[in-house]
Amino acid sequence: RGFLVIALLCAHPAANDAYLLPAATSGPTGYLRSSRRAPALAMKGTQGLQISRRAAVLFTLLPAYAGVAEAKGDATLAFKTEIAGKDGNGVKISFIYPTSWKLEDKPGPILVTEQTLKACSEDPDECDRGEIIARSIATGDNALVLATVRDGEVEELPFVFFKKAIFGRGGKFGAYGEPEIVKTMSDKTENGVRTLDIKWNTFTPGGSTLAKRSVVTAVEGKNEVYMLVCSTAGKSWKTSEPVLRAVSASWKAVPTGKTAEKRDKIDGVGRSMFKKQNEEREALQKEREDEGIF
């Protein structure tokens, strides 16, 4: 009797504001769901349909039966904006992220050059760059937008290219010294999209190390590589992996062929505010170099 009720419910998936199950080709947006009220409404038998408690419990498992991997925070928001490429033309970027995450969009250019990295590692007052990042305050999971100039096809770029662009000192992850033991766990390219799973260690303000994992999705523009770097702590990888992969798979970067709208800029912050941090970073980096750690 319970299975008959489930069959009826499957025939009317939108009834009672139930879960909206995605089509097989729906992609990352399949993680969206419309409401958590469905089980309660089903037990009340709205629209004249009487449902047993057992059927109502089975009802909540329908997404799993349909092959949907449901994770905490799986309802999503979409972010999209336009950034400038090397030639000044616009590139529309977009990705989805859980509603429980917070999005930060710091004004300034997103495309990073070697000069930018050098300035950011030496003098924050000269660090002219923006930042787009979505992250969970509770878990530390995050998705960071990066763009850099490329010197080859995305599938042919050596791993050292990504290592320097993502984990180099002066970048987001090198605030307290360049990350160490950066290794690829997998690396594949499909339909022009390169996906890398990376394992690495970062430094804390106290100088200790913290294991991290990232999923990097990279697509090429006219002269650039546009990346979404989704990261979490190594110990949280198994729990966070489904959500990070869904966010990563949603990444898109599409050239517009038109002059980009300029992103707002903000004034630099005085170097004096970062003096102590810079000195600590330089001392730590020198110590690591003296010990042969790069």
C-alpha positions as CSV (number, residue, x, y, z in Angstrom):
1,R,0.0,0.0,0.0
2,G,2.9,2.4,0.8
3,F,4.5,1.7,-2.5
4,L,1.3,2.5,-4.3
5,V,1.1,5.9,-2.6
6,I,4.7,6.6,-3.6
7,A,3.9,5.8,-7.2
8,L,1.0,8.3,-7.1
9,L,3.2,11.0,-5.6
10,C,5.8,10.4,-8.3
11,A,3.1,11.1,-10.9
12,H,2.5,14.5,-9.3
13,P,6.0,15.7,-8.1
14,A,4.9,19.3,-7.6
15,A,2.0,18.5,-5.4
16,N,2.1,19.7,-1.8
17,D,5.2,21.8,-2.7
18,A,7.2,18.6,-2.7
19,Y,10.8,18.1,-3.8
20,L,11.5,19.1,-7.3
21,L,13.5,16.2,-8.7
22,P,15.9,17.2,-11.6
23,A,16.1,15.7,-15.0
24,A,19.0,13.5,-15.7
25,T,20.8,16.3,-17.6
26,S,20.0,19.1,-15.1
27,G,23.6,19.2,-13.8
28,P,24.5,21.0,-10.5
29,T,21.2,22.8,-10.3
30,G,19.7,19.4,-9.4
31,Y,20.7,20.2,-5.9
32,L,17.9,22.7,-5.6
33,R,14.8,21.7,-3.7
34,S,11.6,23.7,-3.1
35,S,10.6,23.0,0.4
36,R,11.0,20.9,3.6
37,R,7.3,21.1,4.3
38,A,6.3,18.3,2.0
39,P,6.4,15.4,4.6
40,A,4.3,17.4,7.1
41,L,1.7,18.3,4.4
42,A,1.7,14.7,3.1
43,M,0.9,13.4,6.6
44,K,-2.0,15.8,6.9
45,G,-3.4,14.3,3.6
46,T,-3.9,17.6,1.7
47,Q,-5.9,17.6,-1.5
48,G,-8.0,14.6,-0.2
49,L,-5.1,12.1,-0.3
50,Q,-4.8,10.1,2.9
51,I,-1.1,9.0,3.6
52,S,0.1,6.7,6.3
53,R,3.0,7.6,8.5
54,R,5.1,4.9,6.9
55,A,4.4,6.3,3.4
56,A,5.2,9.8,4.7
57,V,8.6,8.6,5.9
58,L,9.3,6.9,2.6
59,F,8.2,10.1,0.8
60,T,11.2,11.9,2.3
61,L,13.5,9.4,0.8
62,L,12.3,9.9,-2.8
63,P,15.2,12.1,-3.8
64,A,17.7,9.4,-2.8
65,Y,15.7,6.8,-4.8
66,A,15.9,9.2,-7.7
67,G,19.7,9.3,-7.5
68,V,20.0,12.8,-6.0
69,A,22.9,13.2,-3.6
70,E,21.5,15.4,-0.9
71,A,23.9,17.3,1.3
72,K,23.6,20.0,3.9
73,G,23.1,23.4,2.4
74,D,22.2,21.9,-1.0
75,A,19.8,24.7,-1.9
76,T,21.8,27.1,-4.0
77,L,22.2,30.7,-5.1
78,A,23.6,31.8,-8.4
79,F,26.3,34.5,-8.8
80,K,27.3,36.1,-12.1
81,T,29.2,39.2,-13.1
82,E,31.5,40.5,-15.8
83,I,35.3,40.9,-15.6
84,A,37.9,42.1,-18.0
85,G,40.3,39.9,-20.0
86,K,43.8,40.8,-21.0
87,D,42.5,42.7,-24.1
88,G,40.0,44.7,-22.1
89,N,37.0,42.8,-23.4
90,G,34.4,41.4,-21.0
91,V,34.1,37.8,-19.8
92,K,30.9,36.8,-18.1
93,I,31.5,34.4,-15.2
94,S,29.0,32.5,-13.1
95,F,28.7,29.7,-10.6
96,I,26.3,28.5,-7.9
97,Y,26.9,28.1,-4.2
98,P,24.9,27.0,-1.1
99,T,22.6,29.5,0.5
100,S,24.4,29.0,3.8
101,W,27.6,30.5,2.3
102,K,28.5,34.2,2.3
103,L,29.5,35.9,-1.0
104,E,32.2,38.6,-0.9
105,D,32.9,40.7,-4.0
106,K,35.8,43.0,-3.4
107,P,36.2,45.8,-6.1
108,G,39.2,45.7,-8.3
109,P,40.6,43.7,-11.3
110,I,40.4,39.9,-11.1
111,L,42.9,39.1,-13.8
112,V,46.2,38.6,-12.0
113,T,49.7,39.1,-13.5
114,E,53.2,38.3,-12.2
115,Q,53.5,42.0,-11.4
116,T,50.3,41.8,-9.3
117,L,51.5,38.8,-7.3
118,K,54.9,40.5,-6.7
119,A,53.3,43.7,-5.5
120,C,50.8,41.8,-3.2
121,S,53.6,39.8,-1.7
122,E,55.8,42.9,-0.9
123,D,53.5,45.8,-0.3
124,P,49.7,45.5,0.3
125,D,49.4,49.2,-0.5
126,E,50.3,48.4,-4.1
127,C,48.2,45.3,-4.3
128,D,45.7,46.4,-6.9
129,R,43.4,43.4,-7.3
130,G,39.8,42.5,-6.6
131,E,38.4,39.3,-5.1
132,I,35.3,37.2,-5.6
133,I,34.9,34.4,-3.0
134,A,31.9,32.5,-1.6
135,R,32.4,30.7,1.7
136,S,30.9,29.0,4.6
137,I,31.6,30.6,8.0
138,A,30.6,27.4,9.7
139,T,32.8,24.9,7.8
140,G,35.4,27.0,6.0
141,D,34.4,25.6,2.6
142,N,34.9,28.2,-0.1
143,A,35.0,28.9,-3.8
144,L,37.5,31.5,-5.1
145,V,37.5,33.0,-8.6
146,L,41.0,33.4,-10.2
147,A,42.1,34.5,-13.6
148,T,45.6,34.7,-15.1
149,V,47.3,35.0,-18.4
150,R,48.1,31.7,-20.1
151,D,50.9,30.7,-22.5
152,G,49.3,27.6,-24.0
153,E,46.1,25.6,-24.4
154,V,44.4,24.8,-21.1
155,E,44.7,21.0,-21.4
156,E,48.5,21.4,-22.2
157,L,49.5,23.7,-19.4
158,P,51.9,22.0,-16.9
159,F,50.8,21.6,-13.3
160,V,53.4,24.1,-12.2
161,F,51.4,26.7,-14.0
162,F,48.4,26.1,-11.8
163,K,50.6,25.7,-8.7
164,K,52.1,29.2,-9.3
165,A,48.8,30.8,-10.2
166,I,46.8,29.4,-7.3
167,F,49.3,28.7,-4.5
168,G,52.1,31.2,-5.2
169,R,53.2,33.7,-2.5
170,G,51.2,36.9,-2.8
171,G,48.1,34.9,-3.7
172,K,45.0,34.2,-1.5
173,F,46.5,31.1,0.0
174,G,50.0,32.4,0.5
175,A,49.3,35.0,3.2
176,Y,51.7,33.3,5.7
177,G,54.1,31.7,3.3
178,E,53.8,29.8,0.1
179,P,51.8,26.5,0.6
180,E,53.9,23.4,0.6
181,I,53.5,19.8,-0.6
182,V,51.2,20.8,-3.4
183,K,50.2,17.6,-5.3
184,T,47.7,16.6,-7.9
185,M,45.3,13.7,-6.9
186,S,43.7,13.7,-10.4
187,D,43.8,15.8,-13.6
188,K,41.5,15.5,-16.5
189,T,40.1,17.6,-19.4
190,E,36.7,17.2,-20.9
191,N,35.0,19.4,-23.5
192,G,37.6,22.1,-22.9
193,V,37.1,22.1,-19.2
194,R,40.1,21.0,-17.1
195,T,39.5,19.7,-13.6
196,L,42.2,19.2,-11.0
197,D,42.0,17.6,-7.6
198,I,44.8,19.0,-5.4
199,K,46.1,18.2,-2.0
200,W,48.2,20.8,-0.2
201,N,49.4,22.3,3.1
202,T,48.9,25.8,4.2
203,F,50.5,27.8,7.0
204,T,48.6,29.3,10.0
205,P,49.6,32.7,11.5
206,G,51.5,30.7,14.2
207,G,53.6,28.9,11.6
208,S,52.0,25.4,11.9
209,T,50.7,23.6,8.8
210,L,47.1,22.7,7.9
211,A,46.2,20.0,5.4
212,K,43.8,21.3,2.6
213,R,42.0,19.9,-0.4
214,S,40.8,21.7,-3.5
215,V,38.9,21.1,-6.7
216,V,40.0,23.4,-9.5
217,T,37.9,24.0,-12.6
218,A,39.7,25.8,-15.4
219,V,38.4,27.1,-18.7
220,E,40.3,29.2,-21.2
221,G,39.5,32.6,-22.7
222,K,41.2,34.4,-25.6
223,N,44.5,34.8,-23.7
224,E,43.7,33.7,-20.2
225,V,42.6,30.9,-17.9
226,Y,39.6,31.4,-15.7
227,M,39.5,29.2,-12.6
228,L,37.1,28.5,-9.8
229,V,39.1,27.0,-6.8
230,C,36.8,25.2,-4.3
231,S,38.6,24.3,-1.1
232,T,38.1,22.8,2.4
233,A,40.2,21.4,5.2
234,G,41.7,18.0,4.6
235,K,39.8,16.5,7.5
236,S,36.5,17.8,6.1
237,W,37.0,16.5,2.5
238,K,34.7,13.5,2.6
239,T,31.8,15.5,4.0
240,S,32.3,18.6,1.8
241,E,33.3,16.9,-1.4
242,P,29.8,16.5,-2.9
243,V,29.0,20.2,-2.4
244,L,32.4,21.4,-3.6
245,R,32.1,19.3,-6.8
246,A,28.6,20.7,-7.5
247,V,29.8,24.2,-7.1
248,S,32.9,23.5,-9.2
249,A,30.9,21.9,-12.0
250,S,28.7,25.0,-12.3
251,W,31.7,27.2,-13.3
252,K,31.3,29.1,-16.5
253,A,33.4,31.9,-18.2
254,V,32.2,33.2,-21.5
255,P,33.8,36.0,-23.5
256,T,31.4,38.8,-24.6
257,G,33.5,40.2,-27.5
258,K,32.8,43.7,-26.2
259,T,34.7,46.1,-24.0
260,A,34.3,45.2,-20.3
261,E,32.5,47.3,-17.8
262,K,35.1,48.6,-15.3
263,R,34.9,47.2,-11.9
264,D,35.1,49.7,-9.0
265,K,38.4,50.3,-7.4
266,I,39.2,50.9,-3.8
267,D,42.1,52.9,-2.3
268,G,45.0,50.9,-1.0
269,V,45.6,50.3,2.7
270,G,48.7,51.8,4.3
271,R,51.7,49.5,4.4
272,S,52.2,50.3,8.1
273,M,49.0,48.3,8.9
274,F,50.7,45.3,7.4
275,K,54.2,45.8,8.5
276,K,54.2,43.2,11.3
277,Q,52.5,40.7,9.1
278,N,55.0,41.3,6.2
279,E,58.0,40.9,8.5
280,E,56.6,37.6,9.9
281,R,55.9,36.3,6.5
282,E,59.4,37.2,5.2
283,A,61.1,35.6,8.3
284,L,59.0,32.5,7.9
285,Q,59.7,32.2,4.2
286,K,63.5,32.7,4.7
287,E,63.5,30.0,7.4
288,R,61.7,27.6,5.1
289,E,64.1,28.4,2.2
290,D,67.1,27.9,4.5
291,E,65.7,24.4,5.4
292,G,65.2,23.6,1.7
293,I,61.4,23.8,1.9
294,F,59.9,25.3,-1.2
